[in-house]
Amino acid sequence: MRAVEVDDRPIAVLRSGDRFYAFDNFCTHEGVTFTAGYGVIAKNRVVCMLHSSAFDLATGAVLTGPAQDSLQTYEVLVSGEDVLVRIP
């Protein structure tokens, strides 16, 4: 998992298997950043280690609380060796 900024927005980008994912780099529960050591990837989910909220990597949906709000996810395009994140 790697932290990037797109249009001043903190984004986490990661590769799981042969797929890339991008989502806001903070838990919607307490706002801690996943890439600062508060997040781990397991079974197509990112888990906030502060209070164990889990989110689906593809949709951002909350899988387990205490978080109630989904993560904002972003489309990822791979062009050669570049990984591009599309911000709406």
C-alpha positions as CSV (number, residue, x, y, z in Angstrom):
1,M,0.0,0.0,0.0
2,R,1.4,3.4,-1.0
3,A,0.2,6.9,-0.2
4,V,-0.2,9.4,-3.0
5,E,-1.9,12.7,-3.4
6,V,-4.2,13.5,-6.3
7,D,-5.5,17.0,-6.5
8,D,-4.5,17.5,-2.9
9,R,-6.6,14.5,-1.9
10,P,-4.8,11.8,0.2
11,I,-5.2,8.4,-1.6
12,A,-4.0,4.9,-0.8
13,V,-3.1,2.8,-3.8
14,L,-2.4,-0.9,-3.6
15,R,-2.0,-4.0,-5.6
16,S,-3.7,-7.2,-4.6
17,G,-3.0,-10.1,-6.9
18,D,-3.2,-8.7,-10.5
19,R,-5.5,-5.8,-9.6
20,F,-4.9,-2.3,-8.4
21,Y,-7.2,-0.4,-6.0
22,A,-7.4,3.2,-4.9
23,F,-9.4,4.7,-2.1
24,D,-9.3,7.7,0.4
25,N,-6.3,7.2,2.7
26,F,-8.2,7.6,6.0
27,C,-10.7,5.5,7.9
28,T,-14.1,7.0,7.9
29,H,-14.5,6.2,11.6
30,E,-11.6,8.1,13.3
31,G,-9.7,9.5,10.3
32,V,-6.4,7.7,10.8
33,T,-4.4,7.0,7.6
34,F,-4.1,3.4,6.4
35,T,-0.6,3.9,5.0
36,A,0.8,5.2,8.3
37,G,0.7,1.7,9.7
38,Y,-3.0,1.7,10.7
39,G,-4.2,-0.4,7.8
40,V,-3.7,-4.0,6.7
41,I,-4.9,-5.8,3.6
42,A,-6.7,-9.2,4.0
43,K,-9.0,-11.1,1.8
44,N,-9.9,-8.2,-0.5
45,R,-10.5,-5.8,2.3
46,V,-8.6,-3.1,4.1
47,V,-8.8,-3.2,7.9
48,C,-8.2,-0.2,10.1
49,M,-6.0,-1.4,13.0
50,L,-7.2,1.3,15.3
51,H,-10.7,-0.1,15.9
52,S,-10.9,-2.9,13.3
53,S,-13.3,-1.3,10.8
54,A,-13.1,-3.3,7.5
55,F,-13.9,-2.0,4.0
56,D,-14.3,-3.8,0.7
57,L,-11.4,-2.9,-1.6
58,A,-13.5,-2.8,-4.7
59,T,-16.5,-0.9,-3.5
60,G,-15.4,0.8,-0.3
61,A,-18.5,-0.7,1.5
62,V,-18.2,-1.1,5.3
63,L,-17.8,-4.8,6.1
64,T,-17.4,-4.5,9.8
65,G,-17.8,-1.5,12.1
66,P,-17.6,0.6,14.1
67,A,-17.3,2.7,10.9
68,Q,-20.6,3.5,9.4
69,D,-19.6,5.4,6.2
70,S,-18.1,3.7,3.2
71,L,-14.6,4.6,1.8
72,Q,-14.6,6.6,-1.4
73,T,-13.0,4.4,-4.1
74,Y,-11.5,5.5,-7.4
75,E,-11.0,4.0,-10.8
76,V,-7.5,2.8,-11.5
77,L,-6.0,2.5,-15.0
78,V,-2.7,0.9,-15.8
79,S,-0.8,2.3,-18.7
80,G,2.5,0.6,-19.3
81,E,4.3,1.0,-16.0
82,D,2.1,4.0,-14.8
83,V,-0.7,3.5,-12.4
84,L,-3.3,6.3,-12.9
85,V,-6.1,7.2,-10.5
86,R,-9.2,8.8,-11.9
87,I,-10.8,11.5,-9.6
88,P,-14.4,12.4,-10.6
